[in-house]
Amino acid sequence: MDCRSGCGACCIAPSISTPFFGMPAGKSAGVACVHLSEDMRCALFGDSRRPALCDAFLPEETLCSDNREDALISLTSMEIASAPGGVIIRSVR
């Protein structure tokens, strides 16, 4: 499956616990990456500064579905299931 234009769910749903270019504190789950462009594409795609987690992610129909809303639900569910205790804690600043 090719990455779907106008989606960006994989740049929003997952957390990234390690620092990376532009996000020195990492990224909280449910928060859009600073590199998510207006057309919902990764501006670091193909760039060596792209986080390893993102580089390893491959779109699949079971995760990405055929629309953005279902992709967000699917990826958010995976994030919750993989969080310690199945709970996502966001810091408020």
Summary of the structure (lengths in Angstrom):
residues: 93
radius of gyration: 12.8
end to end distance: 37.6
largest distance: 37.6
contacts: 225
relative contact order: 0.25
helix: 32%
strand: 6%
